[in-house]
Amino acid sequence: MATVHKWAGVAVAMQSAAAATKTITAITKANPGVASCTANGYSNGDYLLLSVQGMYQVDSKVVRVSAVATDAFTLEGVDTTTFDTFSSGTASKLTFGTSITTATSMSASGGDFDFIDTTTIHDNRKTQIPGLSNPQTYTFDNLWDIADAGQLAMKAASDAQAQKAFKFTFGTGGVIMTFTGYVGFTGAPGGNAQDKVTASASITQFGTATYYSS
């Protein structure tokens, strides 16, 4: 039987700061991938935002560091074996200092494909193949609070159209999900008669998420 998780005790954190970038000179094709980065100063468990050319699969990806050495670190849980060849890139240590504590719901959408029509004049029914997949989007309602620090931070990110990193932790010691995305949040109140006032938000994921068992 699959492990059952609940939307209870879930911590949602948004990037509050990113340190100065450090140059990556190589990323191996391995499971997990190893990045060459001289005098990086990172510690095991740090979360980094990667900006990479060539190996586009890890561009804008949030990764956790393991097996740190003076001139290298491991991209924990990221299998780069079949990825494209690295050409250049940087890493920046993230601080997840903004907590989103007012969410009352969470729904996910996206991941479906735009399909390309391959029907020929010889066919008697339409044929198609997958094209690009649509980005994952998380939509959620919040208890409306114009003074809440998390909502103010989401509003600022939305107004600036700034890409931010996110970290979802499913309970103490639970599964961790990290990704980057764009926030959509106006702070406008909504809801139903005689019910709580809410404010809707969305996070449109950029690239793919990374998952850790704890």
Secondary structure, 3 states (H helix, E strand, C coil): CCCCCCCCCEEEEECCEECCCEEECEECCCCCCEEECCCCCCCCCCEEEEEEECCHHHCCCEEEEEEEECCEEEECCCCCCCCCCCCEEEEEEEECCEEECCECCCEEECCCEEEEECCCCCCCCCCEEEEEECCCEEEEEEECCCCCHHHHHHHHHHHHCCEEEEEEEECCCCCEEEEEEEEECCCCCECCCCCCCEEEEEEEEEEEEEEECC
